[in-house]
Amino acid sequence: MGSDQLMESLHIDSVHGPSLSVVIDGSALAAITEDVHCHEQFIKLCMLAHTVVCCRVTPNQKCQVVTTIKDKGFVTLSVGDGGNDVLMIQQANVGVGIRGREGLQAARAADYNITKFSHLQRLILVHGRYSLHRTSMVALYCFYKSIYVCMIQILYQVVCGFSGTSLLNTFSLTTYNTLFTELPILFYILDKDVEESAIFEYPPTYQSNLGRSTSSLLNNFSPWIGKAVFQAVITLLTCLFTFWDWESADGLGSSGRETMSAVVFTIVMLVVQFTLALETNYFTHLNHLAVWGTVGFYFAISYVISMVPALGMYHVIHKVYGEWVFWFVITIATIVCLIPLYIQKYAQTQYFPKINELLREQSLYSTNQTGDLWFPLSKLYCFFRPNRTQNTSRIYQPLP
């Protein structure tokens, strides 16, 4: 039987049969790496195997194995506890050092340090998964809120004849990314899409956050761009149709760029905060304080800034705050901007649920959950449909 036929047979056995394991020592590995064809066949065999054990290998051979796997496009993690593991740890995408009797050389060269090998499970399943979930959300949200404001400015150029005039004033542009949107997303580091106990009980949940391919990145990024563009269009059109020829009841306030800027920026502030609230799975007291406190802080600081005569928005906020049409418009515009987002999340949890969403729904219906502050809107997503947790085929079963 030729090598290609053997590899095809092993591939069929590894898919439909028992787990395939490969054990090789350092001398055999050195002999294989000297021949290019044998090395390629050995790599294919390792890719088919569920477990590969390399024993009695040198530090350079450990590093070479990690390098070969990285060249195939895989993410590698190396764990070591001694000085002979330093090269392997440094070569991997993620290096974990174990502090113990072997010294601190591996721990100093690693990205993360643990004291026991058993801690690796929690490091990867809990901390690693939460880190990916939170980091990706923060990155997407930062792009979203920037595109939202930029699209308003671009669309406004159609109205002002592409004169380069900015709809939003200096105060709005300066404080948008510093005072009003930085703190709420900062506390997203506390978010948990799934409880820690559920991750250990259903290990396949770890794979629900993985997606390094171009298609996965586009699938995650495209909805945020769509939300930003849609909300920008609704925000600008609502403001233009309402405040283009607006005049206050007492005749002292009228439409103008500063008035339009105040109304548009107020809508933007409300929309971005409520969007973040809808995307948050796990609300703590700090999240509540950051999100809703920022909304109240914005209205308060805008009222104070409007008292400064040197600024262009002098008395503008005082006038618009006293008009019922202002409060009506920002309420309607905010609701219209958020309805598609809520419908999208409802449809996703209803018809295309992910593993983490099913587990979160199960925890919401569980009577044992008492201490966690899960976001109430997550329950609202589940309110209009029957309890699916009784259908065990939809939920991953725990490992024996």
N, C-alpha and C positions, 0 to 999 in steps of 0.2 A: 504494500500500500504506500503510495506516494505521500509526501508531506502535505500537499494541498488536500488530498482526500482525507488524510488523518485529521487535519484542522477542521474540515467540514463535518466530519463525524463527531469530533469533540464539541463543535458548535451546537449540533443537534442535541447531543447528550446534555450539554450545559443548560439548554433552554427547557427541554422536556424531561430530563432525568434528574438524578441527585446532584448535589453541589459538587463542583470540580475544584480541587485544591492542588496546588503546586508547591513542592518542597525542593529547594536547591541549596547547595553549600557554596562557599566562596570559590573553591577551585573549579567547580563545574561552571559557575557564572563567569569566571575569567576566561575559560575556554570558549564559551558561547560568544562572548563579546568580541573575540578576536576574528570571528567569521561573520561577515555582514549578513549573509543569507540566514544563518542559524540565529543570529541576533534578532532579525525581523520576525522569524517564525516563533521565537521564544516570546517576543513581545505580544504577538497575536494570541499565543497560548495564555499568557498572563491576563490579557483582556477578557478572555472567556472564563477564566477561573474566578470563583468567589473569594478565594483566599490564596495568597502567595506568601510563602515563608522562605526568607533568605537567611540562612544561618552560617556562622563562621565567616562573615564577610568583613572586609576592611572598611575603614571610614570613606575612602575614595569610592569603593563599590556602592556603599550606601548612597552617597551623593549622586553617583551615576544612575542608580535606579530611579531616584526622585526626578532627576533631570529628564530621563527618558519618558517618564509618565507625563511630566509637564509639557514636553514637546508634542505630545499627542492631544493637547488641548484640555487636559483635565486639571482640576484644582487639587493640590496636594497638601497634606498635613503631616508633619513629622513630629514624633514624640521621642524624646531621649532624656537620659539621666546622667550621662557621662561625657567626658571630653571627646571620646571617639564618635559622638553623635553631633558634634558642633557643625560640621560641614553639611550633614544631612538636614539639620534644622534650619540653617541659613539658606539652603537652596530651595526649600519648600515654600509654598505660598503662605502657609501659616506654620509657625514653629512653636512647639510647646515643650518647655523644659520642666523636668521633675527635680525638685530639690530633695536630695537625700544623701546617702553615704558616699555616692560617687563624686560629691563636690558640687560647686556652683557654676561650673563652666557651661554646661548645657542651659541652665536657667538664665545666665547672663546673655547668652546668644539668642535666646528664644523671644518670641513676641509675647507669650503668656507663660506664667509660672504656676505650677500646681505642686502640692506636697504629696499627693497620692495619685496613683494611676486611675483609681476609681473616680476621681474628680473629673476625669476627662468627659464622662457621659454628660454631666451637668454643664460643663463648659461649652460643649457643642450643641446639645439639644436645647438648652434653655438660653444661656447667655449668647451663644452664637446666633441662634434663630431670632431672638428678640433684637439683637443688634442689627441684623440684616433688615428685619421688618421696620424698625424705627429709622434707620439711616435712609432706606429707600423712600419712605414716606416723607421725611424732611426734605430730601432732594427734590422730589416731585412737587411738593407744596411750594418750595421756594421758586421753582420755575413757574408754577401756576400763578402765584400772586404777582410775579414780575410781568408775565405775559398779559395778565388781566389789565394792569395799568397801561402797559405799552400799547395794547390794542385800542384802548380808549383814546389815547393820544393820536394814534394813527388814523382812526376813524374820524376824529374831530377835524383832521386836516381837510377832509372832503367838504366839511361845512364852512371852514374858514378859507377855502380856496388855496390850500397848500401854502399858506403864508408862513408857516413855521411857528405860529402862535401856540403856546402851551395852554391847554384847558385848565390843568391843575396848577395852582399857585406854588410859590416856593415853599411855603409852610407844609403843604401836603406832600410834595415830593421829598422834602428833607426828612420828615418824621415817619413816612410810610414804612420804610424798611428798618427803622431804628426804634421808635417808641411804640408803634402800634401793631406790628406784625412779628417782631422778633421774640418777645417774651412768650406768647402763647405756644408757638411751635417749639420753643426751647423745652417746655415741659412735656413734649411728646416723648421724651426719653423714658417716661414712666409708663408708656402705653403697653398693653398686653392684649394681643388679639386672641390668645388662648391661655387658659390657666396652666400653670406649671405642672400640676398633677395630671392634666389631660395630655400633655406632651409626653410624659413618661408612660402613661397608660396606652397611648396610641402613637408609637414612634413614627409611623408614616406621615404624621403631621409635619415633621421636619422638612419634607420635600415640597410642601405647599408654598414655600417662599423662594424656592430655587428657580432661577431663570436667567441664564447668562447668554442665551442666544439672542441674535438680533431681533427675531420675531417676538420673543418674550419682552424685550425692552420696549419695542414699539407698541405692543399691546398694553403695557403699563403706562407709557408716556402719552400715547395718543388721546385717551379719554381726558387727561388733564388739560391738554391743549384745547380740545373741543369745549370743555367747560369754561376755560378762560375766554375763548373767543365768543361763545354764546352769551356769557354774562356781560362781557364788554358791550356787545351790541344792544342788549336789553337795557343796560344801565344808561348808555348814551342816548338811545332813542327815547326812553321814558323821560329823561331830563329835558331833552330838546322839545318834545311835544308839549310838555307841561310848563316849562319856565322860559320858553322863547319870547313870549310877549307878556310875561307875568308882571303883575303890579300888586303890591300889598294893599290890604283893605284900607289903611290909613293914607295911602298915596305916598308914603315916605320911602318905600322900598320898591325897586323895579328890577327887571331882568338885566343881567350883565355878566361879564366873564367871572367876576368874583362870586356872584350868586350861584352861577352854574357850577363853578368849581366846588363850592361848599356842598351843594346838593349831591354832585357826583361822588365826591370823596366820602361823604357820609354813607352813601349806598355801598361803595366799595368796602368801607370798613365793616359794615354789617355783613356783607356777603362773604368776605374772606374769613371772618370769625365763625359764622355759622357753618361754612363749608368745612372748616377745621373741626368743628364740633361734630358734624355728621361723620367725618372720617375717623374720629377718635373712638376706640373700642372700650377703653378703660379709663374712667374719669375718677381722679382723686380730688381732694380738696384744693390742691395746688393748681390742677387743671381748671377747675371751676373759677378760682380766683384770677388766674391768668387770662382766660378767655372772656368771661363776663366782666371782670374788672377792667380789662382793656377797653371794652365798649363804653362803660361808664366814664373811664378816664378820658376817652376821646371827646365825649360831649362836654365834659367839664373843662378840659384844657382849651377846646375850641371857643367856648364861651369867654374864657379869660383872655385868650389871645385877641379876640374881637374887640377888647377894650383898649388896645394899644393904637393910638392915632397914627403912628408912623407906618403901620402895616396897611397893605391894600385891602385887607378884609375887615377894616375898621367898621364896626356896627353891622356888618353883613349877617353874622350869626344871630345877633340879637333880633334882627328883623325876620329872618326866615324861621327861627324857633317859635316865633309868635303866630305863625300862619298854619292853619290846619292842613292846607294843601301840601305843605312840606312833609309833615308826618304821614299823611296819606300816601304820598308818592314814594317815600323811602320804604314804607311798609309793603306796598304793592310790588315795587321793583325787587325788593329782597325776596319776597315769596316767589315771584316768577322766576328769578334766577336760581332758586333752590329746588323748585319742583322737579325739573328734569333729573337733578342729582338724586333726589329721593326716589324717583321712579326707577332710575337705573340701579340703585342699590337694592330696592325691593325686588325687581325682576331678577337680579343676580342671585339673591338669597332664596328666591322662590323657585326658579327654574334651572339655574346653573350654579348651585352651591359648591363651594370648595370645602376641603376637609376641615379647615379651621372654622369656617362658618357653621358647619354642621355640629362641631364640638361646642362652639359658643352657644348655639341654640339649645343644645342638650343641657349645658350648664345653666342657661336661663330658666329652663323648666324644672331644673333640679331643686329640690327643697333643702338640700344640704348646704347650698351656697348662702352664707349670711354675712361674711365680712367684706366681700369685694364690692366695689362701687362701680358696677358695670353701667355703661351709659344707657339711660332709659330709652333712647331712640332705637337701640338694638332690640328692645322688647317690642317697640312699635312696628319694626319690620316683620316680626313674627305674629303680630296681633290678628291679621286678617287671613290667616291660613291655619289649618289644623296642625296639631302636634305631630311632627314627623319623627320624633325620637322613638316612637313605638316600632317604627319600621327598622329592624336591625340591619337590613341589607344596605341601608343608606349610611350607616355608621361603621367605621373601622373597628373591628373587634380587638380587644387587648391581646397582647402576646401571652401565651401560656407560661 
